[in-house]
Structure formats: C-alpha cells, structure tokens
Amino acid sequence: VEEYLFDNSSEDVFMLWQNEPTVVIGKNQNAYAEVKIDEAKKHGVHIVRRITGGGAVYHDLGNLNYTFISVDSKGGIDFARFTSPVIAALRSMGVDAALGGRNDIEVSGRKISGNAQCKRGNRVLHHGTLLFDSDLAFLSGILSVDEEKISAKAIKSTRARVANIKELVPSLANVRDFISLISEHVVREFSAKTVTLEDNPEIERLWKRNASDEWLFPSGSYLSTYSVKKKKRYPFGVVEVYLDMSNDIIKGAKICGDFFGNRDVRDLENALQGKKLDCLCDAISTFNINEYIFGMTNEEFVSHIL
C-alpha cells in the first residue's frame, strides 16, 4: 500500500498500520546476516524486504508503524521533518522522546522507534516503528544484530538498547488507545482526511513481490562465495563490499549495509565486474556514489575497497 501510494498519489499521505510477527530488513541488507532465518521459520515469523534503506526491525501487534508520503522539499535525507510530529504526539502523552543517533526516536538513550526513507522523483516516503508493547525478548532472539553496532553504543545487548512505550507511560492501557492518541494528534496537526483504498491488483502484485524469495534472497546473497570482505562503520551507516577476485580482477561484487540511498546499488555492483583494482576510479567515474550510499563520496568508496 505504501509503495502504491508513493507511485500513484500526488497528495500528502499519513498512515498507521500493524503487522503480525514479521522481520523487515532494509533494501540493501543481506537477509542471511540480519535474521536468524531458521528461528523465524520455526516460530512462523514472516521475513520481508522493504524499499527503504536502514537496518532490520521486528514488528508484532504490540508495535505500531507510521508512514508519511509527501513532496521532497530539501533533498538528501531529512529524518527530523517526519519524526517531529510523532515526537510531539509522544511528548503530549508524557513520553520524553527525542530524535537520537542517525534515525531513531529515543527516551533516555533507549530506542523506541527506528525510521527509514527513500525518494522517487519529487516524492519522499518516510516510515518508522513505535514499540508500544512488543515482545522485546523475542525481538532480540530473532535478529542477528551486529556486535560492532552494539559495542559502538556501549551497551551489552539489543534488549538493553530498546524500550517499550508502555513501560514509560503505564497509564496507556493498550495499543488501541495508543493508536487513537497518535492518530488524533497527527491528523489534527496536518488537517488530514481519511480515505479508503479499494482492492487493487497492483497492491496485490507488490505484496507478492515483497514476500518472494527472489526479492528477499537475490542472486549473490550467499556471501560465503566471495573471497574478499571490506566492512566499515561510518556515521551514515555500515557499508559492506564483498568481492570475488581472480588475481586483481573483480569477477563479482555485492554491496550490503544499513545505509540509505536513492539509487539501486546493483548498478554499482555491475560497474565493478570485470574491472581491475587499480582502475576503480575509472569504473565509477560516471557515478555519484552519494546517490547510492548517502553520505559517501566517490573517493571514500574507492578507499573503502582498496
């Protein structure tokens, strides 16, 4: 529904929605590295890939998701624009929330919301989670969170990093009440109207794609087949480049990470194939890497690989 409205609506859109237990990985992430897949299958947890960058998140019916679709007014990535009305709604309930880190809403350093964005033409899609009463122990057991990411935040575990809003505001009885309060606050601020979507074959097609193995596990996902791994954490996210090398020639490349970008990194992967390591600058000379990995320059990309 998000992607359909993103591509087919010219109006501003605000949505609240929920999923039954589901792991949602970022556009550029490797599912095998982010999710304990056997554990997810054992418990009947869905695994899907979204069209925005960022890291993996867990949804259940104790979590609330929100979406904004609007005109791109600034260019680049702007999390403050769309998290501010949600933060204002949370503060009206007594939750001392603030935008923290790269793309989180936090309370006293604990994450209650993760956010992601992408752009197409002059439109921007922003969505985020709101952990109200999720099963946080199950969350930490189903996601394979990077130990480097945890240590960078000086915490001992994923569970210690996140919090439920219900813990912070015991007066909120259930998620339905929470949904009503968020909806009333944002709709009042934006003078939004409610619309109903009819059954649509394009929405059905997108739903089937998002759950397909081809979308979730694209060719090249088995990273153990690559002989060279280059991984580094930047302020704008983790970037991983995997190379299949023959002497100094790149036979295959895979780019993964929780970074954001508006273009498909498969174009970069294709551009690297068949190139010598000492010709990387020429191989990407027609690319603006910042459009693929937001925050990274062409020089940084070459340096990362070399």
C-alpha atoms as a printed R data frame, in Angstrom:
    type eleno elety resid chain resno       x       y       z
1   ATOM     1    CA   VAL     A     1   0.000   0.000   0.000
2   ATOM     2    CA   GLU     A     2   2.854   2.363   0.835
3   ATOM     3    CA   GLU     A     3   4.621   1.819  -2.458
4   ATOM     4    CA   TYR     A     4   1.394   2.007  -4.453
5   ATOM     5    CA   LEU     A     5   0.530   5.391  -2.903
6   ATOM     6    CA   PHE     A     6   4.144   6.523  -3.258
7   ATOM     7    CA   ASP     A     7   3.990   5.970  -7.025
8   ATOM     8    CA   ASN     A     8   0.333   6.784  -7.738
9   ATOM     9    CA   SER     A     9  -0.710   9.585  -5.383
10  ATOM    10    CA   SER     A    10   0.140  13.271  -5.589
11  ATOM    11    CA   GLU     A    11  -1.326  14.089  -2.165
12  ATOM    12    CA   ASP     A    12   0.320  14.037   1.248
13  ATOM    13    CA   VAL     A    13  -0.287  10.693   2.943
14  ATOM    14    CA   PHE     A    14  -0.249   9.668   6.611
15  ATOM    15    CA   MET     A    15  -0.807   6.022   7.559
16  ATOM    16    CA   LEU     A    16  -0.828   3.989  10.755
17  ATOM    17    CA   TRP     A    17  -0.549   0.222  10.372
18  ATOM    18    CA   GLN     A    18   0.476  -3.009  12.068
19  ATOM    19    CA   ASN     A    19   1.920  -6.400  11.139
20  ATOM    20    CA   GLU     A    20   1.643  -9.783  12.761
21  ATOM    21    CA   PRO     A    21   5.134 -11.078  13.762
22  ATOM    22    CA   THR     A    22   7.442 -10.038  10.929
23  ATOM    23    CA   VAL     A    23  11.099  -9.170  10.424
24  ATOM    24    CA   VAL     A    24  11.529  -6.349   7.895
25  ATOM    25    CA   ILE     A    25  15.028  -5.885   6.502
26  ATOM    26    CA   GLY     A    26  16.372  -2.784   4.763
27  ATOM    27    CA   LYS     A    27  16.609  -2.518   0.998
28  ATOM    28    CA   ASN     A    28  20.371  -3.136   0.920
29  ATOM    29    CA   GLN     A    29  20.710  -5.706   3.697
30  ATOM    30    CA   ASN     A    30  21.648  -9.358   3.420
31  ATOM    31    CA   ALA     A    31  18.847 -11.421   4.990
32  ATOM    32    CA   TYR     A    32  21.196 -14.253   5.969
33  ATOM    33    CA   ALA     A    33  23.299 -11.868   8.057
34  ATOM    34    CA   GLU     A    34  20.420  -9.949   9.669
35  ATOM    35    CA   VAL     A    35  17.865 -12.626  10.586
36  ATOM    36    CA   LYS     A    36  18.051 -15.968  12.352
37  ATOM    37    CA   ILE     A    37  16.115 -17.487   9.484
38  ATOM    38    CA   ASP     A    38  15.633 -20.981  10.912
39  ATOM    39    CA   GLU     A    39  14.397 -19.483  14.179
40  ATOM    40    CA   ALA     A    40  12.000 -17.209  12.306
41  ATOM    41    CA   LYS     A    41  10.579 -20.118  10.298
42  ATOM    42    CA   LYS     A    42  10.261 -22.231  13.446
43  ATOM    43    CA   HIS     A    43   8.050 -19.582  15.055
44  ATOM    44    CA   GLY     A    44   6.113 -18.662  11.908
45  ATOM    45    CA   VAL     A    45   7.638 -15.176  11.677
46  ATOM    46    CA   HIS     A    46   7.363 -13.565   8.236
47  ATOM    47    CA   ILE     A    47  10.502 -12.100   6.617
48  ATOM    48    CA   VAL     A    48  10.172  -9.300   4.058
49  ATOM    49    CA   ARG     A    49  12.365  -6.644   2.431
50  ATOM    50    CA   ARG     A    50  11.260  -3.018   2.254
51  ATOM    51    CA   ILE     A    51  12.107  -0.400  -0.387
52  ATOM    52    CA   THR     A    52  13.901   1.923   2.064
53  ATOM    53    CA   GLY     A    53  17.429   1.609   3.430
54  ATOM    54    CA   GLY     A    54  18.399   1.271   7.082
55  ATOM    55    CA   GLY     A    55  18.529  -1.721   9.402
56  ATOM    56    CA   ALA     A    56  16.329  -4.695  10.234
57  ATOM    57    CA   VAL     A    57  13.328  -4.221  12.529
58  ATOM    58    CA   TYR     A    58  10.822  -6.549  14.177
59  ATOM    59    CA   HIS     A    59   7.062  -5.972  14.005
60  ATOM    60    CA   ASP     A    60   4.318  -7.591  16.033
61  ATOM    61    CA   LEU     A    61   0.871  -6.464  17.153
62  ATOM    62    CA   GLY     A    62   2.419  -4.654  20.120
63  ATOM    63    CA   ASN     A    63   4.236  -2.404  17.648
64  ATOM    64    CA   LEU     A    64   2.713   0.455  15.641
65  ATOM    65    CA   ASN     A    65   4.107   1.600  12.283
66  ATOM    66    CA   TYR     A    66   3.604   5.034  10.761
67  ATOM    67    CA   THR     A    67   4.138   6.324   7.238
68  ATOM    68    CA   PHE     A    68   4.398   9.798   5.706
69  ATOM    69    CA   ILE     A    69   4.468  10.333   1.945
70  ATOM    70    CA   SER     A    70   4.976  13.897   0.765
71  ATOM    71    CA   VAL     A    71   6.839  16.237  -1.551
72  ATOM    72    CA   ASP     A    72  10.626  16.207  -1.205
73  ATOM    73    CA   SER     A    73  11.281  19.756  -0.039
74  ATOM    74    CA   LYS     A    74  15.007  19.665   0.778
75  ATOM    75    CA   GLY     A    75  16.826  16.846  -0.964
76  ATOM    76    CA   GLY     A    76  19.055  14.471   0.951
77  ATOM    77    CA   ILE     A    77  17.771  12.559   3.980
78  ATOM    78    CA   ASP     A    78  15.694  14.523   6.497
79  ATOM    79    CA   PHE     A    79  14.522  12.490   9.479
80  ATOM    80    CA   ALA     A    80  13.652  15.486  11.653
81  ATOM    81    CA   ARG     A    81  10.876  16.630   9.307
82  ATOM    82    CA   PHE     A    82   8.778  13.494   9.740
83  ATOM    83    CA   THR     A    83   9.732  12.378  13.231
84  ATOM    84    CA   SER     A    84   8.895  15.783  14.761
85  ATOM    85    CA   PRO     A    85   5.067  15.370  14.662
86  ATOM    86    CA   VAL     A    86   5.394  11.868  16.129
87  ATOM    87    CA   ILE     A    87   7.745  13.127  18.844
88  ATOM    88    CA   ALA     A    88   5.270  15.934  19.606
89  ATOM    89    CA   ALA     A    89   2.471  13.374  19.943
90  ATOM    90    CA   LEU     A    90   4.590  11.244  22.275
91  ATOM    91    CA   ARG     A    91   5.509  14.245  24.416
92  ATOM    92    CA   SER     A    92   1.825  15.148  24.736
93  ATOM    93    CA   MET     A    93   1.424  11.725  26.420
94  ATOM    94    CA   GLY     A    94   4.300  12.367  28.812
95  ATOM    95    CA   VAL     A    95   6.988  10.453  26.871
96  ATOM    96    CA   ASP     A    96  10.253  12.449  26.903
97  ATOM    97    CA   ALA     A    97  11.126  11.446  23.328
98  ATOM    98    CA   ALA     A    98  13.793  12.931  21.065
99  ATOM    99    CA   LEU     A    99  15.462  12.179  17.740
100 ATOM   100    CA   GLY     A   100  18.693  10.346  18.519
101 ATOM   101    CA   GLY     A   101  21.557   8.746  16.657
102 ATOM   102    CA   ARG     A   102  21.124   8.572  12.916
103 ATOM   103    CA   ASN     A   103  17.471   7.615  12.562
104 ATOM   104    CA   ASP     A   104  15.987   6.632  15.939
105 ATOM   105    CA   ILE     A   105  13.495   8.120  18.364
106 ATOM   106    CA   GLU     A   106  14.862   7.584  21.852
107 ATOM   107    CA   VAL     A   107  13.942   8.068  25.501
108 ATOM   108    CA   SER     A   108  16.937   8.400  27.857
109 ATOM   109    CA   GLY     A   109  19.151   6.681  25.289
110 ATOM   110    CA   ARG     A   110  16.802   3.748  24.737
111 ATOM   111    CA   LYS     A   111  15.304   3.239  21.291
112 ATOM   112    CA   ILE     A   112  11.520   3.233  20.915
113 ATOM   113    CA   SER     A   113  11.409   3.874  17.159
114 ATOM   114    CA   GLY     A   114  13.519   3.182  14.063
115 ATOM   115    CA   ASN     A   115  12.994   5.205  10.882
116 ATOM   116    CA   ALA     A   116  13.810   4.932   7.188
117 ATOM   117    CA   GLN     A   117  13.317   6.963   3.988
118 ATOM   118    CA   CYS     A   118  13.535   6.766   0.229
119 ATOM   119    CA   LYS     A   119  12.806   9.128  -2.659
120 ATOM   120    CA   ARG     A   120  11.433   8.813  -6.168
121 ATOM   121    CA   GLY     A   121  11.259  11.883  -8.357
122 ATOM   122    CA   ASN     A   122   9.990  14.726  -6.194
123 ATOM   123    CA   ARG     A   123   8.301  12.423  -3.647
124 ATOM   124    CA   VAL     A   124   9.636  11.126  -0.333
125 ATOM   125    CA   LEU     A   125   8.435   8.136   1.686
126 ATOM   126    CA   HIS     A   126   9.245   8.050   5.395
127 ATOM   127    CA   HIS     A   127   8.204   5.291   7.754
128 ATOM   128    CA   GLY     A   128   9.012   4.234  11.289
129 ATOM   129    CA   THR     A   129   8.195   1.841  14.090
130 ATOM   130    CA   LEU     A   130   6.792   2.658  17.532
131 ATOM   131    CA   LEU     A   131   7.478  -0.044  20.094
132 ATOM   132    CA   PHE     A   132   4.440   0.110  22.377
133 ATOM   133    CA   ASP     A   133   4.202  -3.353  23.918
134 ATOM   134    CA   SER     A   134   6.315  -5.607  21.699
135 ATOM   135    CA   ASP     A   135   7.887  -8.870  22.796
136 ATOM   136    CA   LEU     A   136  11.385  -7.444  23.190
137 ATOM   137    CA   ALA     A   137  12.939 -10.703  24.364
138 ATOM   138    CA   PHE     A   138  11.690 -12.389  21.194
139 ATOM   139    CA   LEU     A   139  12.914  -9.420  19.133
140 ATOM   140    CA   SER     A   140  16.460  -9.828  20.443
141 ATOM   141    CA   GLY     A   141  16.317 -13.568  19.800
142 ATOM   142    CA   ILE     A   142  15.201 -13.330  16.173
143 ATOM   143    CA   LEU     A   143  17.516 -10.555  14.889
144 ATOM   144    CA   SER     A   144  21.227 -11.093  14.313
145 ATOM   145    CA   VAL     A   145  22.372  -7.666  15.426
146 ATOM   146    CA   ASP     A   146  25.944  -6.693  14.566
147 ATOM   147    CA   GLU     A   147  28.098  -6.913  17.710
148 ATOM   148    CA   GLU     A   148  30.116  -3.948  16.458
149 ATOM   149    CA   LYS     A   149  26.923  -1.872  16.348
150 ATOM   150    CA   ILE     A   150  26.067  -2.833  19.926
151 ATOM   151    CA   SER     A   151  29.576  -2.120  21.234
152 ATOM   152    CA   ALA     A   152  29.657   1.223  19.414
153 ATOM   153    CA   LYS     A   153  26.714   2.284  21.551
154 ATOM   154    CA   ALA     A   154  28.416   0.987  24.729
155 ATOM   155    CA   ILE     A   155  25.592  -1.403  25.613
156 ATOM   156    CA   LYS     A   156  25.573  -5.121  26.330
157 ATOM   157    CA   SER     A   157  22.667  -6.351  24.233
158 ATOM   158    CA   THR     A   158  19.864  -5.479  21.848
159 ATOM   159    CA   ARG     A   159  17.373  -5.930  24.691
160 ATOM   160    CA   ALA     A   160  19.143  -3.290  26.776
161 ATOM   161    CA   ARG     A   161  19.081  -0.883  23.826
162 ATOM   162    CA   VAL     A   162  15.315  -0.862  23.241
163 ATOM   163    CA   ALA     A   163  12.262   0.015  25.348
164 ATOM   164    CA   ASN     A   164   8.508  -0.265  25.119
165 ATOM   165    CA   ILE     A   165   6.486   2.926  25.377
166 ATOM   166    CA   LYS     A   166   4.057   1.163  27.723
167 ATOM   167    CA   GLU     A   167   6.933   0.811  30.234
168 ATOM   168    CA   LEU     A   168   7.338   4.573  30.150
169 ATOM   169    CA   VAL     A   169   3.628   5.521  30.288
170 ATOM   170    CA   PRO     A   170   1.799   2.875  32.367
171 ATOM   171    CA   SER     A   171  -1.440   4.902  32.119
172 ATOM   172    CA   LEU     A   172  -1.755   3.879  28.447
173 ATOM   173    CA   ALA     A   173  -3.780   0.700  28.786
174 ATOM   174    CA   ASN     A   174  -3.429  -0.877  25.349
175 ATOM   175    CA   VAL     A   175  -2.144  -0.385  21.822
176 ATOM   176    CA   ARG     A   176  -5.603   0.614  20.527
177 ATOM   177    CA   ASP     A   177  -5.648   3.625  22.871
178 ATOM   178    CA   PHE     A   178  -2.126   4.473  21.777
179 ATOM   179    CA   ILE     A   179  -3.104   4.302  18.112
180 ATOM   180    CA   SER     A   180  -6.034   6.666  18.735
181 ATOM   181    CA   LEU     A   181  -3.847   9.229  20.511
182 ATOM   182    CA   ILE     A   182  -1.144   9.211  17.809
183 ATOM   183    CA   SER     A   183  -3.764   9.435  15.060
184 ATOM   184    CA   GLU     A   184  -5.716  12.262  16.677
185 ATOM   185    CA   HIS     A   185  -2.580  14.341  17.277
186 ATOM   186    CA   VAL     A   186  -1.062  13.974  13.795
187 ATOM   187    CA   VAL     A   187  -4.353  14.265  11.882
188 ATOM   188    CA   ARG     A   188  -5.217  17.412  13.841
189 ATOM   189    CA   GLU     A   189  -1.803  18.931  13.077
190 ATOM   190    CA   PHE     A   190  -1.981  18.136   9.356
191 ATOM   191    CA   SER     A   191  -5.754  18.559   8.813
192 ATOM   192    CA   ALA     A   192  -5.716  15.153   7.162
193 ATOM   193    CA   LYS     A   193  -8.716  13.342   5.763
194 ATOM   194    CA   THR     A   194  -9.436   9.618   5.801
195 ATOM   195    CA   VAL     A   195  -9.522   7.713   2.533
196 ATOM   196    CA   THR     A   196 -10.439   4.124   1.716
197 ATOM   197    CA   LEU     A   197  -8.499   2.058  -0.804
198 ATOM   198    CA   GLU     A   198 -10.387  -0.453  -2.885
199 ATOM   199    CA   ASP     A   199  -8.906  -3.858  -3.738
200 ATOM   200    CA   ASN     A   200  -6.211  -3.242  -6.318
201 ATOM   201    CA   PRO     A   201  -4.266  -5.755  -8.444
202 ATOM   202    CA   GLU     A   202  -1.108  -3.611  -8.310
203 ATOM   203    CA   ILE     A   203  -1.124  -3.666  -4.497
204 ATOM   204    CA   GLU     A   204  -1.570  -7.439  -4.652
205 ATOM   205    CA   ARG     A   205   1.401  -7.713  -7.037
206 ATOM   206    CA   LEU     A   206   3.623  -5.641  -4.748
207 ATOM   207    CA   TRP     A   207   2.587  -7.713  -1.734
208 ATOM   208    CA   LYS     A   208   3.545 -10.940  -3.507
209 ATOM   209    CA   ARG     A   209   6.884  -9.464  -4.612
210 ATOM   210    CA   ASN     A   210   7.802  -8.302  -1.099
211 ATOM   211    CA   ALA     A   211   7.303 -11.822   0.264
212 ATOM   212    CA   SER     A   212   9.010 -13.636  -2.624
213 ATOM   213    CA   ASP     A   213  12.335 -15.450  -2.317
214 ATOM   214    CA   GLU     A   214  13.592 -13.584  -5.404
215 ATOM   215    CA   TRP     A   215  13.090 -10.237  -3.650
216 ATOM   216    CA   LEU     A   216  14.256 -11.376  -0.227
217 ATOM   217    CA   PHE     A   217  17.213 -13.531  -1.265
218 ATOM   218    CA   PRO     A   218  18.548 -12.017  -4.503
219 ATOM   219    CA   SER     A   219  21.283 -13.667  -6.517
220 ATOM   220    CA   GLY     A   220  24.606 -13.218  -4.733
221 ATOM   221    CA   SER     A   221  23.151 -13.279  -1.213
222 ATOM   222    CA   TYR     A   222  25.321 -16.239  -0.215
223 ATOM   223    CA   LEU     A   223  28.228 -14.072   0.853
224 ATOM   224    CA   SER     A   224  30.448 -17.031   1.730
225 ATOM   225    CA   THR     A   225  31.132 -17.382  -2.011
226 ATOM   226    CA   TYR     A   226  33.024 -14.068  -2.008
227 ATOM   227    CA   SER     A   227  36.715 -14.213  -1.123
228 ATOM   228    CA   VAL     A   228  37.215 -10.591  -0.037
229 ATOM   229    CA   LYS     A   229  35.129  -8.682   2.527
230 ATOM   230    CA   LYS     A   230  35.514  -4.970   3.181
231 ATOM   231    CA   LYS     A   231  33.346  -3.695   6.039
232 ATOM   232    CA   LYS     A   232  33.381  -0.373   7.853
233 ATOM   233    CA   ARG     A   233  31.036   1.621  10.049
234 ATOM   234    CA   TYR     A   234  30.545   5.262   9.045
235 ATOM   235    CA   PRO     A   235  28.364   7.974  10.647
236 ATOM   236    CA   PHE     A   236  25.869   7.330   7.825
237 ATOM   237    CA   GLY     A   237  25.761   3.553   8.346
238 ATOM   238    CA   VAL     A   238  27.584   0.266   7.833
239 ATOM   239    CA   VAL     A   239  28.930  -0.395   4.328
240 ATOM   240    CA   GLU     A   240  29.991  -3.920   3.332
241 ATOM   241    CA   VAL     A   241  31.588  -4.719  -0.032
242 ATOM   242    CA   TYR     A   242  32.127  -8.366  -0.978
243 ATOM   243    CA   LEU     A   243  34.370  -9.229  -3.925
244 ATOM   244    CA   ASP     A   244  35.008 -12.389  -5.914
245 ATOM   245    CA   MET     A   245  38.564 -11.874  -7.151
246 ATOM   246    CA   SER     A   246  40.750 -13.501  -9.802
247 ATOM   247    CA   ASN     A   247  44.220 -12.056  -9.364
248 ATOM   248    CA   ASP     A   248  43.495  -8.301  -9.419
249 ATOM   249    CA   ILE     A   249  40.290  -8.533 -11.482
250 ATOM   250    CA   ILE     A   250  36.839  -8.304  -9.853
251 ATOM   251    CA   LYS     A   251  34.719 -11.225 -11.078
252 ATOM   252    CA   GLY     A   252  31.715 -10.400  -8.909
253 ATOM   253    CA   ALA     A   253  30.661  -7.827  -6.320
254 ATOM   254    CA   LYS     A   254  27.965  -7.494  -3.673
255 ATOM   255    CA   ILE     A   255  27.255  -4.300  -1.688
256 ATOM   256    CA   CYS     A   256  25.286  -4.573   1.567
257 ATOM   257    CA   GLY     A   257  24.596  -2.488   4.638
258 ATOM   258    CA   ASP     A   258  22.136  -0.410   6.617
259 ATOM   259    CA   PHE     A   259  22.950   2.787   4.713
260 ATOM   260    CA   PHE     A   260  20.398   4.904   2.851
261 ATOM   261    CA   GLY     A   261  20.378   5.853  -0.823
262 ATOM   262    CA   ASN     A   262  18.017   6.702  -3.643
263 ATOM   263    CA   ARG     A   263  19.544   4.512  -6.369
264 ATOM   264    CA   ASP     A   264  19.991   0.756  -6.726
265 ATOM   265    CA   VAL     A   265  23.448  -0.437  -5.621
266 ATOM   266    CA   ARG     A   266  23.198  -3.263  -8.172
267 ATOM   267    CA   ASP     A   267  24.239  -0.663 -10.759
268 ATOM   268    CA   LEU     A   268  27.479  -0.203  -8.810
269 ATOM   269    CA   GLU     A   269  27.965  -3.954  -8.466
270 ATOM   270    CA   ASN     A   270  27.636  -4.375 -12.233
271 ATOM   271    CA   ALA     A   271  30.041  -1.498 -12.875
272 ATOM   272    CA   LEU     A   272  32.732  -3.180 -10.758
273 ATOM   273    CA   GLN     A   273  32.568  -6.535 -12.512
274 ATOM   274    CA   GLY     A   274  35.477  -7.238 -14.826
275 ATOM   275    CA   LYS     A   275  37.463  -4.237 -13.590
276 ATOM   276    CA   LYS     A   276  40.987  -4.248 -12.216
277 ATOM   277    CA   LEU     A   277  41.518  -2.909  -8.712
278 ATOM   278    CA   ASP     A   278  43.801  -0.169  -9.993
279 ATOM   279    CA   CYS     A   279  41.033   1.020 -12.363
280 ATOM   280    CA   LEU     A   280  38.268   1.545  -9.777
281 ATOM   281    CA   CYS     A   281  38.207   5.325 -10.189
282 ATOM   282    CA   ASP     A   282  37.558   4.928 -13.903
283 ATOM   283    CA   ALA     A   283  34.922   2.235 -13.275
284 ATOM   284    CA   ILE     A   284  32.783   4.557 -11.167
285 ATOM   285    CA   SER     A   285  33.674   7.863 -12.842
286 ATOM   286    CA   THR     A   286  30.131   8.309 -14.198
287 ATOM   287    CA   PHE     A   287  28.520   7.581 -10.817
288 ATOM   288    CA   ASN     A   288  27.719   9.901  -7.923
289 ATOM   289    CA   ILE     A   289  28.214   7.450  -5.062
290 ATOM   290    CA   ASN     A   290  26.307   9.741  -2.682
291 ATOM   291    CA   GLU     A   291  23.119   8.877  -4.600
292 ATOM   292    CA   TYR     A   292  23.663   5.169  -3.876
293 ATOM   293    CA   ILE     A   293  25.198   5.392  -0.392
294 ATOM   294    CA   PHE     A   294  24.039   8.638   1.159
295 ATOM   295    CA   GLY     A   295  26.957  10.439   2.839
296 ATOM   296    CA   MET     A   296  29.764   8.665   0.911
297 ATOM   297    CA   THR     A   297  31.971  10.278  -1.712
298 ATOM   298    CA   ASN     A   298  33.465   8.531  -4.755
299 ATOM   299    CA   GLU     A   299  36.897   8.796  -3.162
300 ATOM   300    CA   GLU     A   300  35.681   7.186   0.063
301 ATOM   301    CA   PHE     A   301  34.084   4.339  -1.893
302 ATOM   302    CA   VAL     A   302  37.342   3.550  -3.722
303 ATOM   303    CA   SER     A   303  39.317   3.855  -0.487
304 ATOM   304    CA   HIS     A   304  36.856   1.524   1.241
305 ATOM   305    CA   ILE     A   305  37.504  -1.201  -1.334
306 ATOM   306    CA   LEU     A   306  41.267  -0.745  -1.536
